[in-house]
Amino acid sequence: MAEEYAIEMRNITKRFPGIVANDNITLQLKKGEIHALLGENGAGKSTLMSVLFGLYQAEEGSIYKDGKEVHIKDPNDANDLGIGMVHQHFKLVQCFTVLDNIILGVETTKNGILQKDEAKKKIMELSDKYGLSVDPDAKIEDITVGMQQRTEILKMLYRENDILIFDEPTAVLTPGEIDELMEIMKGLAKEGKSILFISHKLNEIMAVADRCTVLRRGKYIGTVEIEKTTKEELSKMMVGRDVKFEVDKKPAEIGETILSVRDMTVASKLHKNNAVKNVSFDVHAGEVLCIAGIDGNGQTELVYGLTGLEPVVSGNINLMGRDITKASIRERSTSGMSHIPEDRQKHGLVLDYSLAYNLILQRYFGDEFSTKGGFLKQGSIKAYADRLIEKYDVRSGRGADTLVRSMSGGNQQKAIIARELDKNPQLLIAVQPTRGLDVGAIEYIHSQLIAQRDAGHAVLLVSLELEEVFSVSDRILVMYEGEIVGEFDPKTTTREELGLYMSGAKRKEVAA
């Protein structure tokens, strides 16, 4: 019977200090199937796949490929066995080209000279065959996240891997790119490749997977056939309770203007054109204003300009009547602005600091956490961190002392949200706040955004997820090529209508 499994992981146990990440888990991947691995943030999904890919060694259990036991000591062993992995946080060399990243480690040389022409030809053939369009000569640092992901997939195909692991592959993609990836995965499975697909997104699992294995808090809960289950059943297996997919909220009570932006222009780092062009809008107390749009249309730079991460070329930003156009990041932070950033690892956290230190990053200099002589009050910091960890259910191996780098992506996100909301901001700027989170965490974060709004604060939400845009926002602005091209009421507009504006097919004048 075991021969029908391309991969069988039996009774895998993996421990880290203070936590059993995988507790006696068995996973069976059939040949040519798409097998989803579902679980909350920190359930042990990425750890299990890292064991299969040789990044970690399990303390107990064994791995079989095509019925034969194998020992995978490192990723090179995994590659030799035809196992490839696209990681949640891409493993690409930023200053190398797409081509160089794909062939890295398996370069063809002749008399000590790199033979790139053959490699390029093979990459373009693979790119055409699987619909993975890339520019082989572009540098990774200059290309979109979607193209970086295609580079990672081509890296696996170039090595002729037949077991493909996708770890949260859609967490950073636009809706269009997600549909494209789903088609690519189906095509790969038809070719006979076996795919392990880690995801939190139930709609995606229902759309592409044949079977789904659910983990909860490091334990195996069960494996089900997708045809015979529902989204509700899967979410209950995953979280251990019923999950509400609708956001509960009462009508907005709009108050005074909290943020006023006039004719703001922000330069682009990628090209000579400005990324944000003469944008004007207001955000009021008691409302969630959502900026919707396809990734790369200036939303990132808009937020950089508002939060002080990038200088503005021209225009004015007022926060509660105060001109903050040229204010420092700390000034903005201490005068009532909180920011949940798009890239949690780059702009949200110091990965090699403890969780406690990350939770006081914007407040350590205040009397609560520092003495007059400038020394940190460790006891106060620990007590504060413990309170936030409990209140926001941030899970980690060693509590406040955990290195943030070792936490799951979802729990890193929860830590940022805890820190930003606890400042009790007048204006909360939340950029993709639920990216890469499971349904339980999404439900919780949406309720927190609505609680901010109901407390009379202003929320500026930037999201690529149309479901989130419609369920959380009170007003929607669509951005296209650096401009605001339409303003909508989520109660009276449709996804299709919004899609036309997002793609640039339609536009209307917007009064600020």
N, C-alpha and C positions, 0 to 999 in steps of 0.2 A: 504493500500500500504506500509505503514511504516514497517510492520512486516517483509518484505523481506530483510530489512537492518539489518545486525548484529550490526552495529554501525551507528548512524546518528548524526553528529555534525551540529547544526543549528545556523547560524548567530553568530559565535564566534568572539568576539573582545577581544584582549589582548594588553594592553599598558605597556610600560616601560618608564622611564624618557627620554623625547625627541624623542620617537619613537612609532608608532602604529605597533606592530609586526604582529598582525592578525587583519584585518579590515573587519568585517562582513563576515566571511568565512563559507560556508556550504560544508560538505564533507559526502558522503554516501558510506558506505562499504557494499557490498552484501555478503551474506553467501557463504563461499567456494570460494571467488574470490581473486586474487592477484591484489591489487589496488595500482598503483604507485602514488607517490606525487612528482611532479617535480617543480623545481624553481631554480633561481640563488642563489648564496651564500647570506644569509641574507634575503631571500624572506619570511621567516616565517614558513618554513616546520617543523623544529625541535621544534619550539615554539608550534605549533599546536599539535604536537604529545605529547609534555610535558604537555599540558592541558589535553589531553585524558588520560595520564598516572598519572595525579594527582600531577605532580611536580610543575605546575603553576595553578592558579585559573583564569578563564576568567572573565573580568568585565561584559561582556554581552554574551548572547547566552545560549543554552542548549544542553545536550548530551542525546541521547536515545540509549538503548541497547535492541535489539529485540522488538522495538516499545514502550518500557517503559522508561520514563525519569529517569535518574540516577544522583546522585551527587557524584563526585569523589574528595574527599578532599586531598587524599595523595596516594602514590603508593600501600599502603596496601588495600585501597578501590578498586583500579584498579585490583589488584591480586584477590581479593574476587569476582570480576565480570568476572574473566577469561581473563583479559587483561595483556599481557606481553610485555616487550620492550628490544630490544638489542640496546644499545646506541652507538653513533658514537665513543665516547671515552669510552672504556669498563669500567664498574663499578665492578671491581674485586679486591679482597684483595690479593696483590702481594705475601705475605708470607704464604698464605693458599694453601692447595692442591686444585686440580680441584674438588674433591668430596666435600670438605668443602665449597667451593664457591657455588656449586649447591644447597646444602641443607641449606645454611645460611638463617635463619629466618623461616624455616619450618622444623626444626629438629625433628626427632622422639626420644623421651626419654622414658626410663623405669626406675622407681625408681631414677630419676635424672641422669641416665647414658645414654650417646648418643648411639643410636642404628645405627651404621654405616653399618653393614653388609647388612641389608635389603635395605637401601638406595643405596648401591653400586650395589646390584643385579638389582634394578629397573633402575639405571642409565645405566648399561651395556645393559639391554634389550632395552631401548630407543635408546642407541647408535647403537646397531645392526639394529634395526628397521628402523632408519632414515639415516643410513650410516654416523653417526657423530663419527668418531673414536677419542677417547681421552684416555689418561692414567689417571685414577682417582686419582692415588697417586702422580702425578707430581705436583711440586709447580708452581703457575702461573708465577713467575718471571723467570722460566727456560724454558718455552715452547714458541713455535712460536705464532705469532699473529693469524694465521689461527686456531690454536688449542684453543687459548683464545676465539675466536669467537664461536667455536663449544661449548665451555663451557657455554657461554652466552645463546646459543640457547637451550642447554639441561636444563639450569636453568628454562627457560619458559616451556619446555615440562614436566619437573619434577613437576611443579606446576599445570599441566593439563590446561594451558591457551588455550582458543580457538580463541582469537583475538591476533595476533602476529604483533608487530610493529618492523620493521627493519629500523634503522636510519643509512643511508649511509653504508650498511653492507659490501660493496666491496671496500671501500676506502683504506683498508690496506691489501688487499689480492693479491696473485699472480694470473696470468691468470688461472692456473689449479684449484686453490681453488675457484675462482669465478664460473667456470663451475660447480664445485661440489655443491656450495651453491645454484646455480640456480635449479639444479636437486632436492636438498633437499626441496627448497621452493615449487616446483611443487608437490612433494610428499606430503607435509603438506597440500596443498590446496586440493589435491585429498582426503585426509583423512577428509575433511570437515572443516578444519581450515580457518579462514579469515585473510588475510595478508595485512598489510599496509606497503608499501615498499618505503622509501625515497631514491631518487637517483638523481645524475646529469647525469648519463651515459645513453645516449639515446639508445645505442645498447642493454644494459641490459634490459631496460624497454620494448623495442620492442620484446625482446626474451622471457620474462616471464610474463609480466603484461596482465591482461584482459582489464582493463580500466586505465586511467591516469587523475589525476586532476592537473592542472597547477596553481601555484601561482606566482605573480610578485609584488615585493615590498610590501608584506603584503596583497595584494588584490587577490580575486578569479578571475581567467581569464576564466576557463572553464574545463569541463570534456569530454574526448573523448574516443571512443573505439579504442583499439590499432589496430585491424584488418582494421579499416577504415582510418588510418592516416599514416603519414610518419615521418621519423626522422627530415626532414627539417621543416615540419609544427610544430612539437613539439618544435623545437629550436626557431622558430619565436614566438610562443606563450610565451615561457619562457623568452626570452631576449627582445622581442619587435622589433626585426629587423632580417634581414637575417644574418646567421652566416656562415663564410667560414670554411669548414672542412679541406681544404688543407692548408699547410703552404707555404706562398710565400717566396722563397729565390733564390738569384742568386748563381752561382757557387762559392765555397769557394776560397779565395785568401790566400793560406797558407804562413805564415811568419816565423819568428824565433821561436826557441823552448822557451816556457815560463816556462813549468814545466817539469822536468826530474826526473823520479823515477828509481832507480836501486836496484835490489835485495831486495826489501822491504819485511820484515816479521813482522806481527803483531800477538800478542798472542790472544787467545780466552778466553772470560770470562766463557764460558759455559762448555768447556771440555779441556783436556790437550793438544790436537793438536793445532797447530797454525791456526788462522782463515785466515791469508793471508800468502802465502808461496812464497818467492823469486820472487816477482812481479816486472817487469820492463816495463816502457812505457814512451812515451813523449806526451805532448800536446802542439800544436803550436798556435801562434797568428793566428787569422782569421779562426779557425775551431771549430766545436762542436764535441768533441770526446765523444761517449756514452759507458758507461760500462753497458752491458745488462747481465741478468742472473735471475735465479729463486731466490726469497728471501732466505736469509740465507746461501749464498755461499761466504761470505766474503766481499761483497760490503760495508756493514756498517762499518766493522773494517778497510777496506781500507781507507775510508773517515776519520774515526777517526784518523788514523795514519797521513794522509796528513794535517789535520786541527789542530792537536795537542791535540785532545780530549783523545787520548791514546798514550803512548810512543811506538816507534817501537822497535822490538827486535834487528833487524839488517837492514842494507841497508842505502841508501842515498836518500834525497829529495832535489832537487835544484829548487829554484824559481828565474827565470831571472838571473841565474848564481850564485846565493847566496845559500850557504848550510843552509837549515832551518831545518835539521833533528832534532835538539834538541831545536829549537827556541820555545818560549812561544806562546800561542794562540794570545796574543796581538801583539807580534812581527810579526807573520804571517799576522795578520789582517792589521797592519799599513804598511806592505811592499808589498801590492798589491793583497792580497787574500781575496775573499769574499766567504761566505758559506751559502747556503740555506739548513738548516739541514733536516734530514729525519723526526725527531720528533719535530714538531714546538713548542709543549708545553713544552717539556723537555729541548731542547737545543736552541730554537729560541727566546723565550720570557720570560719575568718575568710577570706572569699572573696578579699579584696584583699591578703592576705599571700602570701608565697611558700610553696611546698610544704615547704621546709625549716623555716620558722617554724611552720607548722601541725603538723609532726611533733613539735615540742618544746613545744607549748602548755602541757602540764601538768608540764613538767620544766625549763623554762628557768631557774628560780630556784635550781636545785641547783648544786653545785660543778662538775659535769661541763660545764655550759654557761655559767656566770656566774663572773666574777672576784669577789674579796672586795669590790671597789669597786662591784659591781653592773653591770659592763659584760658584754655578751654575748661569748662566745668563738666568733667566726664560723667559725674553722677546725674546731673540734670539732663545731659544728652541721652544717656542710656534710658532714663525714665520716660523721656519724651518719645524716643524711638519705640520703646515697648508699647506705649499707649497707641501710637499710630499703627504699629504692626497688628495689634489686636483689632483696632477699630476697622481697618481696611482689609483685614484677612490677607496680609502679605506673608506668603509661605516661603520658608527657607530652612536650610539645615541647622544653622546655629543662631537663629534670631538676629538680634541687633548686631552681633559680631560677624555675621556672614559677609564674605566678600561678594559684592554685587555681581561681579563677573560670573560667579558660579550659580547664580539664580536663573530660573527659566525666564524666557522673554516676557511672558505674561505677568510674572511676579515683579520683574523689573518695572514694567509699565504701571502696576498697581502702586509701587513705591513712589513713582513720580506723581501719580494722581493724589496719593495721600499727602505728599509734601505741598503740592500746589493748592489743593483745596483747603488744607489746614491753615493757610495764610488768610483765609476768609477774604478773597479778593473782590474788589468792585467789578473788575473785568477779568473773565477767564477766557484765554485764547487756547482752544483745544484743537490740535492738528492730528487727525487720524487717531483719536484717543483709544479706539478699540481695535486697532490694527493687530492682527495676530492673537486675538484673545478668544477664549471659548465662550459658549452661549451664557453660562452662568456669570462670568466676569463682565460680558457685554451688558447683560440685564442690569447688573449692579452699577456699572459706570454710567449708563443712560439715566438711571434713577438719580445718580449724583449730579449729573448735568441739570436735570429738571429741578432738583432740590436747590441748586445755585440760583436758577432762574426764579423759583418760587420765593426765595429769600430776598428777592428784589435786586439781584446782581445781574450784570450783563454777561451773556455767553456768546463768544464768536467761535463757531465750530467750522473747521475745514475738513471736509470728508469726500472720499471718492466712492463711498458705498451708498448707492441710491436708496437702499432700504433704510439706512441710518438717516440720510438726509430727510426723507419723508416722515419718519416716525418721531424724530427728536425736534426738528426745527419749527419755528413759528413763522419765519420769513426766509426766503432763499434768494441769494444772488448768484448768478452764473458767471464764471470767468472764462473768457476765451482769448487766447493770445494777448494776455496782459491787460485786457479791458473787461469791464463789467457790461455784459451784453443783455441782461434781462433781470427783472425782479419778479418773484412769484410767491403766491400763497400756497403752501403745500396742500391745503384743503381743497383748492379749486383747480390745481394743475395736474398733469399726468406725467408719468415717466417718459413717455414718448415725446411730449412737448419739450420737456427739459432736455432730453437727448438731442433734439434738433438744435437747441441753443448751445449745448456743450460741444457739439461737433462743428459749430460755426455756420450751420445751414440757415439759421435765423438769428435776428437780433432786434432789440428795441431800445429806444432811449430810456435811460433810468434817471429819475430825479433823485438827487442826494437828499 
